[in-house]
Amino acid sequence: MLRTIILLLLIALAAGMLGFGGVEGLALWMIRILLLVFVVLLIVSVVTGGRSAPRL
């Protein structure tokens, strides 16, 4: 997931330098959403101690 965020950031930077404002805005919006999901999952993992669900 972190690789996807970095890739979208590079796309947004390249689009911004080339003048494609719509593509840049869309990529930045997706970065914000994915970063939020990443941070929430990281916090949940830290709080639960990184334990996986018990196997049945």
PDBQT receptor file of N, H, CA, C and O in Angstrom, charges set to zero:
ATOM      1  N   MET A   1       0.834  -1.182   0.000  1.00  0.00    +0.000 N 
ATOM      2  CA  MET A   1       0.000   0.000   0.000  1.00  0.00    +0.000 C 
ATOM      3  C   MET A   1       0.883   1.251   0.000  1.00  0.00    +0.000 C 
ATOM      4  O   MET A   1       0.561   2.246  -0.649  1.00  0.00    +0.000 OA
ATOM      5  N   LEU A   2       1.980   1.192   0.721  1.00  0.00    +0.000 N 
ATOM      6  H   LEU A   2       2.242   0.383   1.248  1.00  0.00    +0.000 HD
ATOM      7  CA  LEU A   2       2.867   2.337   0.778  1.00  0.00    +0.000 C 
ATOM      8  C   LEU A   2       3.516   2.583  -0.585  1.00  0.00    +0.000 C 
ATOM      9  O   LEU A   2       3.749   3.733  -0.959  1.00  0.00    +0.000 OA
ATOM     10  N   ARG A   3       3.810   1.521  -1.326  1.00  0.00    +0.000 N 
ATOM     11  H   ARG A   3       3.621   0.587  -1.022  1.00  0.00    +0.000 HD
ATOM     12  CA  ARG A   3       4.360   1.670  -2.678  1.00  0.00    +0.000 C 
ATOM     13  C   ARG A   3       3.371   2.373  -3.588  1.00  0.00    +0.000 C 
ATOM     14  O   ARG A   3       3.761   3.196  -4.417  1.00  0.00    +0.000 OA
ATOM     15  N   THR A   4       2.089   2.053  -3.439  1.00  0.00    +0.000 N 
ATOM     16  H   THR A   4       1.773   1.385  -2.765  1.00  0.00    +0.000 HD
ATOM     17  CA  THR A   4       1.052   2.687  -4.247  1.00  0.00    +0.000 C 
ATOM     18  C   THR A   4       0.984   4.178  -3.944  1.00  0.00    +0.000 C 
ATOM     19  O   THR A   4       0.826   4.990  -4.856  1.00  0.00    +0.000 OA
ATOM     20  N   ILE A   5       1.102   4.540  -2.678  1.00  0.00    +0.000 N 
ATOM     21  H   ILE A   5       1.231   3.881  -1.938  1.00  0.00    +0.000 HD
ATOM     22  CA  ILE A   5       1.075   5.946  -2.294  1.00  0.00    +0.000 C 
ATOM     23  C   ILE A   5       2.255   6.685  -2.915  1.00  0.00    +0.000 C 
ATOM     24  O   ILE A   5       2.092   7.796  -3.420  1.00  0.00    +0.000 OA
ATOM     25  N   ILE A   6       3.436   6.084  -2.881  1.00  0.00    +0.000 N 
ATOM     26  H   ILE A   6       3.569   5.182  -2.470  1.00  0.00    +0.000 HD
ATOM     27  CA  ILE A   6       4.622   6.720  -3.455  1.00  0.00    +0.000 C 
ATOM     28  C   ILE A   6       4.476   6.852  -4.967  1.00  0.00    +0.000 C 
ATOM     29  O   ILE A   6       4.841   7.884  -5.531  1.00  0.00    +0.000 OA
ATOM     30  N   LEU A   7       3.947   5.827  -5.632  1.00  0.00    +0.000 N 
ATOM     31  H   LEU A   7       3.650   4.989  -5.175  1.00  0.00    +0.000 HD
ATOM     32  CA  LEU A   7       3.734   5.877  -7.079  1.00  0.00    +0.000 C 
ATOM     33  C   LEU A   7       2.751   6.984  -7.441  1.00  0.00    +0.000 C 
ATOM     34  O   LEU A   7       2.989   7.738  -8.384  1.00  0.00    +0.000 OA
ATOM     35  N   LEU A   8       1.654   7.089  -6.704  1.00  0.00    +0.000 N 
ATOM     36  H   LEU A   8       1.461   6.476  -5.937  1.00  0.00    +0.000 HD
ATOM     37  CA  LEU A   8       0.679   8.142  -6.980  1.00  0.00    +0.000 C 
ATOM     38  C   LEU A   8       1.262   9.521  -6.711  1.00  0.00    +0.000 C 
ATOM     39  O   LEU A   8       0.924  10.478  -7.409  1.00  0.00    +0.000 OA
ATOM     40  N   LEU A   9       2.126   9.640  -5.719  1.00  0.00    +0.000 N 
ATOM     41  H   LEU A   9       2.400   8.863  -5.152  1.00  0.00    +0.000 HD
ATOM     42  CA  LEU A   9       2.781  10.909  -5.445  1.00  0.00    +0.000 C 
ATOM     43  C   LEU A   9       3.676  11.316  -6.614  1.00  0.00    +0.000 C 
ATOM     44  O   LEU A   9       3.701  12.482  -7.007  1.00  0.00    +0.000 OA
ATOM     45  N   LEU A  10       4.406  10.353  -7.164  1.00  0.00    +0.000 N 
ATOM     46  H   LEU A  10       4.386   9.406  -6.845  1.00  0.00    +0.000 HD
ATOM     47  CA  LEU A  10       5.253  10.649  -8.324  1.00  0.00    +0.000 C 
ATOM     48  C   LEU A  10       4.412  11.053  -9.532  1.00  0.00    +0.000 C 
ATOM     49  O   LEU A  10       4.786  11.961 -10.275  1.00  0.00    +0.000 OA
ATOM     50  N   ILE A  11       3.281  10.383  -9.729  1.00  0.00    +0.000 N 
ATOM     51  H   ILE A  11       2.977   9.646  -9.125  1.00  0.00    +0.000 HD
ATOM     52  CA  ILE A  11       2.380  10.744 -10.830  1.00  0.00    +0.000 C 
ATOM     53  C   ILE A  11       1.853  12.156 -10.637  1.00  0.00    +0.000 C 
ATOM     54  O   ILE A  11       1.793  12.935 -11.589  1.00  0.00    +0.000 OA
ATOM     55  N   ALA A  12       1.470  12.489  -9.409  1.00  0.00    +0.000 N 
ATOM     56  H   ALA A  12       1.518  11.856  -8.636  1.00  0.00    +0.000 HD
ATOM     57  CA  ALA A  12       0.948  13.826  -9.130  1.00  0.00    +0.000 C 
ATOM     58  C   ALA A  12       2.019  14.892  -9.364  1.00  0.00    +0.000 C 
ATOM     59  O   ALA A  12       1.728  15.950  -9.923  1.00  0.00    +0.000 OA
ATOM     60  N   LEU A  13       3.244  14.623  -8.945  1.00  0.00    +0.000 N 
ATOM     61  H   LEU A  13       3.480  13.763  -8.491  1.00  0.00    +0.000 HD
ATOM     62  CA  LEU A  13       4.323  15.582  -9.164  1.00  0.00    +0.000 C 
ATOM     63  C   LEU A  13       4.612  15.775 -10.641  1.00  0.00    +0.000 C 
ATOM     64  O   LEU A  13       4.784  16.903 -11.102  1.00  0.00    +0.000 OA
ATOM     65  N   ALA A  14       4.666  14.674 -11.388  1.00  0.00    +0.000 N 
ATOM     66  H   ALA A  14       4.527  13.758 -11.013  1.00  0.00    +0.000 HD
ATOM     67  CA  ALA A  14       4.923  14.773 -12.827  1.00  0.00    +0.000 C 
ATOM     68  C   ALA A  14       3.781  15.501 -13.529  1.00  0.00    +0.000 C 
ATOM     69  O   ALA A  14       4.031  16.341 -14.394  1.00  0.00    +0.000 OA
ATOM     70  N   ALA A  15       2.549  15.201 -13.181  1.00  0.00    +0.000 N 
ATOM     71  H   ALA A  15       2.346  14.518 -12.479  1.00  0.00    +0.000 HD
ATOM     72  CA  ALA A  15       1.402  15.864 -13.797  1.00  0.00    +0.000 C 
ATOM     73  C   ALA A  15       1.388  17.348 -13.458  1.00  0.00    +0.000 C 
ATOM     74  O   ALA A  15       1.038  18.174 -14.302  1.00  0.00    +0.000 OA
ATOM     75  N   GLY A  16       1.759  17.686 -12.250  1.00  0.00    +0.000 N 
ATOM     76  H   GLY A  16       2.042  17.015 -11.565  1.00  0.00    +0.000 HD
ATOM     77  CA  GLY A  16       1.817  19.083 -11.859  1.00  0.00    +0.000 C 
ATOM     78  C   GLY A  16       2.873  19.855 -12.630  1.00  0.00    +0.000 C 
ATOM     79  O   GLY A  16       2.652  21.004 -13.013  1.00  0.00    +0.000 OA
ATOM     80  N   MET A  17       4.023  19.226 -12.860  1.00  0.00    +0.000 N 
ATOM     81  H   MET A  17       4.202  18.293 -12.549  1.00  0.00    +0.000 HD
ATOM     82  CA  MET A  17       5.090  19.897 -13.605  1.00  0.00    +0.000 C 
ATOM     83  C   MET A  17       4.733  20.045 -15.080  1.00  0.00    +0.000 C 
ATOM     84  O   MET A  17       5.162  20.999 -15.729  1.00  0.00    +0.000 OA
ATOM     85  N   LEU A  18       3.948  19.103 -15.612  1.00  0.00    +0.000 N 
ATOM     86  H   LEU A  18       3.601  18.329 -15.085  1.00  0.00    +0.000 HD
ATOM     87  CA  LEU A  18       3.569  19.165 -17.022  1.00  0.00    +0.000 C 
ATOM     88  C   LEU A  18       2.300  19.979 -17.249  1.00  0.00    +0.000 C 
ATOM     89  O   LEU A  18       1.924  20.226 -18.395  1.00  0.00    +0.000 OA
ATOM     90  N   GLY A  19       1.639  20.398 -16.183  1.00  0.00    +0.000 N 
ATOM     91  H   GLY A  19       1.944  20.198 -15.252  1.00  0.00    +0.000 HD
ATOM     92  CA  GLY A  19       0.475  21.251 -16.319  1.00  0.00    +0.000 C 
ATOM     93  C   GLY A  19      -0.853  20.527 -16.411  1.00  0.00    +0.000 C 
ATOM     94  O   GLY A  19      -1.846  21.126 -16.824  1.00  0.00    +0.000 OA
ATOM     95  N   PHE A  20      -0.902  19.279 -16.046  1.00  0.00    +0.000 N 
ATOM     96  H   PHE A  20      -0.095  18.792 -15.711  1.00  0.00    +0.000 HD
ATOM     97  CA  PHE A  20      -2.157  18.522 -16.061  1.00  0.00    +0.000 C 
ATOM     98  C   PHE A  20      -2.794  18.604 -14.680  1.00  0.00    +0.000 C 
ATOM     99  O   PHE A  20      -2.622  17.703 -13.860  1.00  0.00    +0.000 OA
ATOM    100  N   GLY A  21      -3.523  19.673 -14.423  1.00  0.00    +0.000 N 
ATOM    101  H   GLY A  21      -3.663  20.405 -15.089  1.00  0.00    +0.000 HD
ATOM    102  CA  GLY A  21      -4.082  19.921 -13.101  1.00  0.00    +0.000 C 
ATOM    103  C   GLY A  21      -5.113  18.896 -12.671  1.00  0.00    +0.000 C 
ATOM    104  O   GLY A  21      -5.173  18.547 -11.493  1.00  0.00    +0.000 OA
ATOM    105  N   GLY A  22      -5.942  18.395 -13.613  1.00  0.00    +0.000 N 
ATOM    106  H   GLY A  22      -5.893  18.679 -14.570  1.00  0.00    +0.000 HD
ATOM    107  CA  GLY A  22      -6.970  17.416 -13.270  1.00  0.00    +0.000 C 
ATOM    108  C   GLY A  22      -6.376  16.097 -12.806  1.00  0.00    +0.000 C 
ATOM    109  O   GLY A  22      -6.839  15.504 -11.831  1.00  0.00    +0.000 OA
ATOM    110  N   VAL A  23      -5.349  15.645 -13.510  1.00  0.00    +0.000 N 
ATOM    111  H   VAL A  23      -4.973  16.127 -14.302  1.00  0.00    +0.000 HD
ATOM    112  CA  VAL A  23      -4.684  14.391 -13.145  1.00  0.00    +0.000 C 
ATOM    113  C   VAL A  23      -3.982  14.551 -11.805  1.00  0.00    +0.000 C 
ATOM    114  O   VAL A  23      -4.002  13.650 -10.967  1.00  0.00    +0.000 OA
ATOM    115  N   GLU A  24      -3.368  15.701 -11.615  1.00  0.00    +0.000 N 
ATOM    116  H   GLU A  24      -3.352  16.433 -12.296  1.00  0.00    +0.000 HD
ATOM    117  CA  GLU A  24      -2.666  15.962 -10.359  1.00  0.00    +0.000 C 
ATOM    118  C   GLU A  24      -3.642  15.950  -9.182  1.00  0.00    +0.000 C 
ATOM    119  O   GLU A  24      -3.359  15.354  -8.143  1.00  0.00    +0.000 OA
ATOM    120  N   GLY A  25      -4.780  16.602  -9.346  1.00  0.00    +0.000 N 
ATOM    121  H   GLY A  25      -5.010  17.086 -10.190  1.00  0.00    +0.000 HD
ATOM    122  CA  GLY A  25      -5.778  16.646  -8.281  1.00  0.00    +0.000 C 
ATOM    123  C   GLY A  25      -6.326  15.280  -7.943  1.00  0.00    +0.000 C 
ATOM    124  O   GLY A  25      -6.512  14.945  -6.773  1.00  0.00    +0.000 OA
ATOM    125  N   LEU A  26      -6.588  14.484  -8.984  1.00  0.00    +0.000 N 
ATOM    126  H   LEU A  26      -6.437  14.757  -9.934  1.00  0.00    +0.000 HD
ATOM    127  CA  LEU A  26      -7.103  13.130  -8.766  1.00  0.00    +0.000 C 
ATOM    128  C   LEU A  26      -6.077  12.260  -8.040  1.00  0.00    +0.000 C 
ATOM    129  O   LEU A  26      -6.426  11.520  -7.120  1.00  0.00    +0.000 OA
ATOM    130  N   ALA A  27      -4.825  12.350  -8.451  1.00  0.00    +0.000 N 
ATOM    131  H   ALA A  27      -4.542  12.951  -9.198  1.00  0.00    +0.000 HD
ATOM    132  CA  ALA A  27      -3.776  11.553  -7.810  1.00  0.00    +0.000 C 
ATOM    133  C   ALA A  27      -3.585  11.974  -6.354  1.00  0.00    +0.000 C 
ATOM    134  O   ALA A  27      -3.406  11.127  -5.479  1.00  0.00    +0.000 OA
ATOM    135  N   LEU A  28      -3.621  13.272  -6.096  1.00  0.00    +0.000 N 
ATOM    136  H   LEU A  28      -3.767  13.960  -6.807  1.00  0.00    +0.000 HD
ATOM    137  CA  LEU A  28      -3.473  13.736  -4.714  1.00  0.00    +0.000 C 
ATOM    138  C   LEU A  28      -4.646  13.303  -3.855  1.00  0.00    +0.000 C 
ATOM    139  O   LEU A  28      -4.465  12.988  -2.679  1.00  0.00    +0.000 OA
ATOM    140  N   TRP A  29      -5.852  13.282  -4.423  1.00  0.00    +0.000 N 
ATOM    141  H   TRP A  29      -5.999  13.538  -5.378  1.00  0.00    +0.000 HD
ATOM    142  CA  TRP A  29      -7.033  12.822  -3.683  1.00  0.00    +0.000 C 
ATOM    143  C   TRP A  29      -6.876  11.343  -3.318  1.00  0.00    +0.000 C 
ATOM    144  O   TRP A  29      -7.173  10.946  -2.192  1.00  0.00    +0.000 OA
ATOM    145  N   MET A  30      -6.408  10.526  -4.275  1.00  0.00    +0.000 N 
ATOM    146  H   MET A  30      -6.167  10.849  -5.190  1.00  0.00    +0.000 HD
ATOM    147  CA  MET A  30      -6.213   9.098  -3.997  1.00  0.00    +0.000 C 
ATOM    148  C   MET A  30      -5.108   8.890  -2.974  1.00  0.00    +0.000 C 
ATOM    149  O   MET A  30      -5.196   7.981  -2.149  1.00  0.00    +0.000 OA
ATOM    150  N   ILE A  31      -4.066   9.719  -3.015  1.00  0.00    +0.000 N 
ATOM    151  H   ILE A  31      -3.994  10.457  -3.685  1.00  0.00    +0.000 HD
ATOM    152  CA  ILE A  31      -2.989   9.619  -2.027  1.00  0.00    +0.000 C 
ATOM    153  C   ILE A  31      -3.532   9.869  -0.627  1.00  0.00    +0.000 C 
ATOM    154  O   ILE A  31      -3.200   9.142   0.309  1.00  0.00    +0.000 OA
ATOM    155  N   ARG A  32      -4.364  10.893  -0.483  1.00  0.00    +0.000 N 
ATOM    156  H   ARG A  32      -4.633  11.483  -1.243  1.00  0.00    +0.000 HD
ATOM    157  CA  ARG A  32      -4.933  11.197   0.838  1.00  0.00    +0.000 C 
ATOM    158  C   ARG A  32      -5.760  10.040   1.372  1.00  0.00    +0.000 C 
ATOM    159  O   ARG A  32      -5.640   9.675   2.541  1.00  0.00    +0.000 OA
ATOM    160  N   ILE A  33      -6.599   9.459   0.519  1.00  0.00    +0.000 N 
ATOM    161  H   ILE A  33      -6.696   9.755  -0.431  1.00  0.00    +0.000 HD
ATOM    162  CA  ILE A  33      -7.450   8.345   0.952  1.00  0.00    +0.000 C 
ATOM    163  C   ILE A  33      -6.597   7.141   1.347  1.00  0.00    +0.000 C 
ATOM    164  O   ILE A  33      -6.802   6.559   2.412  1.00  0.00    +0.000 OA
ATOM    165  N   LEU A  34      -5.638   6.766   0.491  1.00  0.00    +0.000 N 
ATOM    166  H   LEU A  34      -5.472   7.239  -0.374  1.00  0.00    +0.000 HD
ATOM    167  CA  LEU A  34      -4.795   5.598   0.784  1.00  0.00    +0.000 C 
ATOM    168  C   LEU A  34      -3.919   5.833   2.009  1.00  0.00    +0.000 C 
ATOM    169  O   LEU A  34      -3.690   4.911   2.792  1.00  0.00    +0.000 OA
ATOM    170  N   LEU A  35      -3.432   7.052   2.181  1.00  0.00    +0.000 N 
ATOM    171  H   LEU A  35      -3.618   7.801   1.545  1.00  0.00    +0.000 HD
ATOM    172  CA  LEU A  35      -2.617   7.347   3.356  1.00  0.00    +0.000 C 
ATOM    173  C   LEU A  35      -3.449   7.253   4.628  1.00  0.00    +0.000 C 
ATOM    174  O   LEU A  35      -2.969   6.760   5.648  1.00  0.00    +0.000 OA
ATOM    175  N   LEU A  36      -4.679   7.717   4.576  1.00  0.00    +0.000 N 
ATOM    176  H   LEU A  36      -5.069   8.118   3.748  1.00  0.00    +0.000 HD
ATOM    177  CA  LEU A  36      -5.578   7.604   5.725  1.00  0.00    +0.000 C 
ATOM    178  C   LEU A  36      -5.832   6.138   6.068  1.00  0.00    +0.000 C 
ATOM    179  O   LEU A  36      -5.779   5.756   7.237  1.00  0.00    +0.000 OA
ATOM    180  N   VAL A  37      -6.106   5.318   5.058  1.00  0.00    +0.000 N 
ATOM    181  H   VAL A  37      -6.149   5.628   4.108  1.00  0.00    +0.000 HD
ATOM    182  CA  VAL A  37      -6.329   3.884   5.287  1.00  0.00    +0.000 C 
ATOM    183  C   VAL A  37      -5.071   3.244   5.866  1.00  0.00    +0.000 C 
ATOM    184  O   VAL A  37      -5.156   2.439   6.792  1.00  0.00    +0.000 OA
ATOM    185  N   PHE A  38      -3.906   3.596   5.328  1.00  0.00    +0.000 N 
ATOM    186  H   PHE A  38      -3.836   4.251   4.576  1.00  0.00    +0.000 HD
ATOM    187  CA  PHE A  38      -2.642   3.049   5.809  1.00  0.00    +0.000 C 
ATOM    188  C   PHE A  38      -2.416   3.391   7.278  1.00  0.00    +0.000 C 
ATOM    189  O   PHE A  38      -2.035   2.527   8.067  1.00  0.00    +0.000 OA
ATOM    190  N   VAL A  39      -2.651   4.650   7.645  1.00  0.00    +0.000 N 
ATOM    191  H   VAL A  39      -2.960   5.352   7.004  1.00  0.00    +0.000 HD
ATOM    192  CA  VAL A  39      -2.436   5.080   9.029  1.00  0.00    +0.000 C 
ATOM    193  C   VAL A  39      -3.408   4.388   9.969  1.00  0.00    +0.000 C 
ATOM    194  O   VAL A  39      -3.017   3.975  11.061  1.00  0.00    +0.000 OA
ATOM    195  N   VAL A  40      -4.677   4.253   9.565  1.00  0.00    +0.000 N 
ATOM    196  H   VAL A  40      -4.994   4.588   8.678  1.00  0.00    +0.000 HD
ATOM    197  CA  VAL A  40      -5.664   3.569  10.406  1.00  0.00    +0.000 C 
ATOM    198  C   VAL A  40      -5.265   2.117  10.613  1.00  0.00    +0.000 C 
ATOM    199  O   VAL A  40      -5.323   1.616  11.736  1.00  0.00    +0.000 OA
ATOM    200  N   LEU A  41      -4.860   1.432   9.548  1.00  0.00    +0.000 N 
ATOM    201  H   LEU A  41      -4.812   1.838   8.636  1.00  0.00    +0.000 HD
ATOM    202  CA  LEU A  41      -4.440   0.033   9.687  1.00  0.00    +0.000 C 
ATOM    203  C   LEU A  41      -3.179  -0.092  10.534  1.00  0.00    +0.000 C 
ATOM    204  O   LEU A  41      -3.036  -1.054  11.288  1.00  0.00    +0.000 OA
ATOM    205  N   LEU A  42      -2.268   0.866  10.420  1.00  0.00    +0.000 N 
ATOM    206  H   LEU A  42      -2.385   1.647   9.808  1.00  0.00    +0.000 HD
ATOM    207  CA  LEU A  42      -1.072   0.854  11.244  1.00  0.00    +0.000 C 
ATOM    208  C   LEU A  42      -1.420   1.022  12.720  1.00  0.00    +0.000 C 
ATOM    209  O   LEU A  42      -0.877   0.315  13.569  1.00  0.00    +0.000 OA
ATOM    210  N   ILE A  43      -2.315   1.946  13.029  1.00  0.00    +0.000 N 
ATOM    211  H   ILE A  43      -2.756   2.521  12.339  1.00  0.00    +0.000 HD
ATOM    212  CA  ILE A  43      -2.725   2.163  14.424  1.00  0.00    +0.000 C 
ATOM    213  C   ILE A  43      -3.426   0.930  14.975  1.00  0.00    +0.000 C 
ATOM    214  O   ILE A  43      -3.168   0.533  16.112  1.00  0.00    +0.000 OA
ATOM    215  N   VAL A  44      -4.309   0.315  14.189  1.00  0.00    +0.000 N 
ATOM    216  H   VAL A  44      -4.518   0.637  13.266  1.00  0.00    +0.000 HD
ATOM    217  CA  VAL A  44      -4.998  -0.898  14.637  1.00  0.00    +0.000 C 
ATOM    218  C   VAL A  44      -3.987  -2.013  14.886  1.00  0.00    +0.000 C 
ATOM    219  O   VAL A  44      -4.110  -2.754  15.862  1.00  0.00    +0.000 OA
ATOM    220  N   SER A  45      -3.001  -2.135  14.022  1.00  0.00    +0.000 N 
ATOM    221  H   SER A  45      -2.901  -1.533  13.230  1.00  0.00    +0.000 HD
ATOM    222  CA  SER A  45      -1.982  -3.167  14.183  1.00  0.00    +0.000 C 
ATOM    223  C   SER A  45      -1.142  -2.933  15.440  1.00  0.00    +0.000 C 
ATOM    224  O   SER A  45      -0.817  -3.881  16.155  1.00  0.00    +0.000 OA
ATOM    225  N   VAL A  46      -0.794  -1.682  15.708  1.00  0.00    +0.000 N 
ATOM    226  H   VAL A  46      -1.059  -0.912  15.128  1.00  0.00    +0.000 HD
ATOM    227  CA  VAL A  46       0.002  -1.374  16.902  1.00  0.00    +0.000 C 
ATOM    228  C   VAL A  46      -0.809  -1.624  18.166  1.00  0.00    +0.000 C 
ATOM    229  O   VAL A  46      -0.289  -2.170  19.139  1.00  0.00    +0.000 OA
ATOM    230  N   VAL A  47      -2.077  -1.228  18.158  1.00  0.00    +0.000 N 
ATOM    231  H   VAL A  47      -2.499  -0.785  17.367  1.00  0.00    +0.000 HD
ATOM    232  CA  VAL A  47      -2.924  -1.396  19.343  1.00  0.00    +0.000 C 
ATOM    233  C   VAL A  47      -3.153  -2.873  19.644  1.00  0.00    +0.000 C 
ATOM    234  O   VAL A  47      -3.130  -3.279  20.806  1.00  0.00    +0.000 OA
ATOM    235  N   THR A  48      -3.373  -3.676  18.612  1.00  0.00    +0.000 N 
ATOM    236  H   THR A  48      -3.392  -3.347  17.668  1.00  0.00    +0.000 HD
ATOM    237  CA  THR A  48      -3.637  -5.102  18.827  1.00  0.00    +0.000 C 
ATOM    238  C   THR A  48      -2.352  -5.907  18.977  1.00  0.00    +0.000 C 
ATOM    239  O   THR A  48      -2.399  -7.113  19.219  1.00  0.00    +0.000 OA
ATOM    240  N   GLY A  49      -1.226  -5.259  18.837  1.00  0.00    +0.000 N 
ATOM    241  H   GLY A  49      -1.187  -4.280  18.640  1.00  0.00    +0.000 HD
ATOM    242  CA  GLY A  49       0.044  -5.968  19.002  1.00  0.00    +0.000 C 
ATOM    243  C   GLY A  49       0.439  -6.760  17.772  1.00  0.00    +0.000 C 
ATOM    244  O   GLY A  49       1.308  -7.628  17.855  1.00  0.00    +0.000 OA
ATOM    245  N   GLY A  50      -0.169  -6.487  16.647  1.00  0.00    +0.000 N 
ATOM    246  H   GLY A  50      -0.875  -5.782  16.580  1.00  0.00    +0.000 HD
ATOM    247  CA  GLY A  50       0.174  -7.169  15.410  1.00  0.00    +0.000 C 
ATOM    248  C   GLY A  50      -0.250  -8.626  15.361  1.00  0.00    +0.000 C 
ATOM    249  O   GLY A  50       0.223  -9.387  14.517  1.00  0.00    +0.000 OA
ATOM    250  N   ARG A  51      -1.144  -9.017  16.269  1.00  0.00    +0.000 N 
ATOM    251  H   ARG A  51      -1.528  -8.399  16.955  1.00  0.00    +0.000 HD
ATOM    252  CA  ARG A  51      -1.595 -10.413  16.297  1.00  0.00    +0.000 C 
ATOM    253  C   ARG A  51      -2.591 -10.654  15.174  1.00  0.00    +0.000 C 
ATOM    254  O   ARG A  51      -3.420  -9.797  14.866  1.00  0.00    +0.000 OA
ATOM    255  N   SER A  52      -2.499 -11.816  14.574  1.00  0.00    +0.000 N 
ATOM    256  H   SER A  52      -1.826 -12.512  14.824  1.00  0.00    +0.000 HD
ATOM    257  CA  SER A  52      -3.472 -12.186  13.553  1.00  0.00    +0.000 C 
ATOM    258  C   SER A  52      -4.658 -12.881  14.201  1.00  0.00    +0.000 C 
ATOM    259  O   SER A  52      -4.611 -13.241  15.377  1.00  0.00    +0.000 OA
ATOM    260  N   ALA A  53      -5.695 -13.063  13.450  1.00  0.00    +0.000 N 
ATOM    261  H   ALA A  53      -5.734 -12.770  12.494  1.00  0.00    +0.000 HD
ATOM    262  CA  ALA A  53      -6.905 -13.710  13.961  1.00  0.00    +0.000 C 
ATOM    263  C   ALA A  53      -6.601 -15.182  14.239  1.00  0.00    +0.000 C 
ATOM    264  O   ALA A  53      -5.805 -15.793  13.527  1.00  0.00    +0.000 OA
ATOM    265  N   PRO A  54      -7.226 -15.755  15.263  1.00  0.00    +0.000 N 
ATOM    266  CA  PRO A  54      -6.973 -17.175  15.566  1.00  0.00    +0.000 C 
ATOM    267  C   PRO A  54      -7.505 -18.069  14.457  1.00  0.00    +0.000 C 
ATOM    268  O   PRO A  54      -8.550 -17.798  13.865  1.00  0.00    +0.000 OA
ATOM    269  N   ARG A  55      -6.775 -19.125  14.190  1.00  0.00    +0.000 N 
ATOM    270  H   ARG A  55      -5.927 -19.345  14.671  1.00  0.00    +0.000 HD
ATOM    271  CA  ARG A  55      -7.195 -20.075  13.162  1.00  0.00    +0.000 C 
ATOM    272  C   ARG A  55      -8.226 -21.030  13.726  1.00  0.00    +0.000 C 
ATOM    273  O   ARG A  55      -8.159 -21.457  14.879  1.00  0.00    +0.000 OA
ATOM    274  N   LEU A  56      -9.168 -21.344  12.882  1.00  0.00    +0.000 N 
ATOM    275  H   LEU A  56      -9.222 -20.998  11.946  1.00  0.00    +0.000 HD
ATOM    276  CA  LEU A  56     -10.228 -22.277  13.303  1.00  0.00    +0.000 C 
ATOM    277  C   LEU A  56      -9.871 -23.692  12.985  1.00  0.00    +0.000 C 
ATOM    278  O   LEU A  56     -10.648 -24.604  13.270  1.00  0.00    +0.000 OA
TER     279      LEU A  56
